[in-house]
Amino acid sequence: MNAIKRIFLIDDEPNTLKVLSAFLTKEGYAVGTAVDGQSGLEELQDGSWDMLITDLKLPDMSGLEILERVKATWPNLPVVMITAYGSISNAVQAMKLGAFNYLTKPVDPDELLLLVQKVFERSQLLEENQTMRRQLRDRFSLGNMVGKSKPMQELFNLIEKVAQYEANVLVGGETGTGKELVARGIHYAGQNPQLPFVPIDCAAVPETLLESELFGHSRGAFTGATEHKKGQIEVAHGGTLFLDEIGELPLSLQKKFLRFLQEKEIVRLGETRRRKVDVRIIAATNRDLEAEVAQGNWREDLFYRLNVISMDVPALRERKEDIPHLVNHFLAKYNAQNGKAIQGTTGEVMEVFMAYDWPGNVRELENVIERAVVLCMGDSVALSCLPQKFQERRAPSPPAEGVNLMEMEKQLVLQALEKTEYNQSAAARELGISRKQLRTKMKHHGLL
């Protein structure tokens, strides 16, 4: 059931307050009243009101002053002004300062009701848009990038900052680290997540077709061009174009792409017409573009156009403390896809995972977990469910500096317990294992 909307009225005419209050109450609204600005502002302090209706002319202060103070404290509170016919210019000024609308005296009840309904319809729409935006963020951005390590927390913070602006971004990192997830994170955490996010893999498109793929073409522009086609730059208009493996962009195309970045215009193949396009560019590469510039394989001016803001996604071997969380994340994902209920991994599997350097990074870990979920018949991922190279690491050599893996496991369990104030279910989630497995480990290490 929807909560009753609360409307506050400020007017120095008691009869006006009485009539409007009775009418709105009859229509199902909760109503509060005040006969002057100061007492009205005091009543508003609890922040529980959904709408304010105030007279422009009051004995102690003007409605414009009330509006300014309200907007400074509650910027999202809708305000409607009441004015005499001869003061409509002041009401228009109030709307410029943030008022939703105005009514003239004497107030027509039907007109008032219609305006109130419009206010709350608009508020509901804004709330739904904010909910959609949060859902988009959860689905496509940080929600799919898992990591509690310091490098990942720093990356998440940078994404949140960069997302609010339109500067071009260059994302670096090894293959499989999740550069496209970073690009999606920037887009969907931004101001307009509902606008297009268009990815294109420059390495996957043949060089002869890449220009057409980016810029589009007209019918007859080349053999096989049987119809007009928008390029991916045009498709992304208003939103974000993600260029994966930008390092593969051939020199022959770099000049044309640079002109697009400078002029915000494109010309389709086979045409002379210039088309304005507004799009944000996020590019990703696992190559050292500065070295490519030095070797003459990349235009320096294009590099600096793309590299307004740079960020690097850490390799998985640089944030191994995230492995249990990633394992838990991928188990949940592939359990859902395959109708399984696997709760975690054996301690032996986690030891092998922690000792492995993951040259394929997060993508490799995800593939290993997907395979394990399909093959695993028990409630935990065992070593036998993993590829042969992991099974051959059954008894891994002690890590550098003689670190004892069993002691490391004990310390990880202790840290998780202390962090969650010994809430075993929460600690198990923190470690990416089941509660049953956690209790087994606690007994093994004398913690239970």
Order of alpha helices (4+ residues) and beta strands (2+ residues): beta-alpha-beta-alpha-beta-alpha-beta-alpha-beta-alpha-alpha-beta-alpha-beta-alpha-beta-beta-alpha-beta-alpha-beta-beta-beta-alpha-alpha-beta-alpha-beta-alpha-alpha-beta-alpha-alpha-alpha-alpha
